Amino acid sequence: MSGKEYFVKIAVFLIAALCLMGFGLAGDVIILKNGHLIDGTGGLVRENQVIVIRGNRIEKVTTQPFLGTEGRVIDLDGRYVLPGLIDSHTHLDSPEAAERALKSGVTAARVLGSPYFRSLGTRDLIRKGYLEGPELLVSGGIIRPDLGAPFLVTLPEFGRYLRENLHGAENVRAIVKTLLEKGVDVIKVGASGMAGSAYTDPRQPELNTEEIKAAVEEAAKHGKRVAAHAHGRTGASQAVAAGVYSIEHGTHLSDETLDEMKEKGIYLIPTLAVMSPRADPMGDSSDAIDLRRRFWHMYSSLQAVVKTAYKKGIPMAASTDGSYEEFEDTGRIRIPHDLEDMLTCGISPMDAILSATRNGSRVLGIDDRTGQIIEGMEADIIVVDGNPLEDIRSLFDPLVVINNGNIVVERLY
């Protein structure tokens, strides 16, 4: 190899490394101009903004014409720019579902359970660059007394729980350790029963305070958080006492538990849309009818809890609690559905949007790099036609989706 060939190869290697690290070159610049900006900080809408993206980062946000290195210029013609949406509770687990979520404007999501831990594989396909999808943080499964066959097929070393329920703080701790060894990003525990089965009672407590506390302590050793599935009052109270990071659902939360959540800074992920009639089970079987009756009752209770939580200043984050799959009851839910329902509970349009941007990034623990459109953050951005502060439904149809600096949807007209 000649000296010239050697230096050419070194240069190519360095360019590739810089791109992977997010240091874009001249050809990697995207300039969004003439946009109305809702930046995810809670501040006022800023008109006539120019957003400069270099590589995978937001380099500049300004009202001035960009005079730096030439790049691709996209004139937004006064449309509205927001951070990519964040789904704080989903069950997305397939490549096809990841693609649907991303095209709907979701650039990050927390996956709280999937059969046979399929979400781990989908997450890793995205992380390795084989699949374009939202950034996923996944729990694998849910730790509850009845772990279920899909969980135990994945972790056969705990096979005795096929025939007996999981109980005891040390037994819970052992499962958390194993899940962390498998590479999960978050731990999910069952503090109360499931709502999606006609044969369970969502108000009944499951793991107790000491068992949940063991999960919290073990996860904290590895810098991980615990989310608690909790519909019932007792289960939610025990989860909050144990120090979980978030309460999922919270359908029957008491005022006392809400006050404790406020004091501890515990997030509420109310999953309003999936509890609404939008996600009613299909069909007319007796089980489907029973579930519809249950959800109609639970939805009213959940709306009341959300109204109270908002007045108390408890932080909330948006979610679908859905799969993004075809032909599934929850697959039709999207983040703007949840935001619509938040508005009916008295939440302001801006706070609803923040629940799907800044607050979501905090729940996922990635707020140091996404969830807001400010200089230095990752370029996770959507563009919509109308002002979502006036009509939240404009978020249903993103015309541009930029994921980590890559344009994955562009339908400007």
Protein Blocks (a to p, Z undefined) as FASTA:
>chain_A
ZZklmmmmmmmmmmmmmmmnopacfklpccdehiacdehnopacdehiacddehjbcfbd
cfbdcfbdcdddddekhpacddddddfbdcbfbfklmmmmmmnopabdcdebiehhlmmm
mmmmmmnopagcdddddehiacdfblojmlmmmmmmlmmmmmbccedjklmmmmmmmmmm
nopabdcddfbdcfkbckbcfkbccbdfklmmmmmmmmmmnopacddddfbfklmmmmmm
nopabdghjlmacfklmmmmmmnopacdeklmmmmmklgcedjdfklmmmmmmmmmmmmm
mmmmmmmmmmnopacdddekinhighifklmpcfklmmmmmmmnopafklmmmmmmmmmm
mmnopmmmgoiacehiacdddddfbdfklmmmlmmmcfbdceehiafbdcbZZ
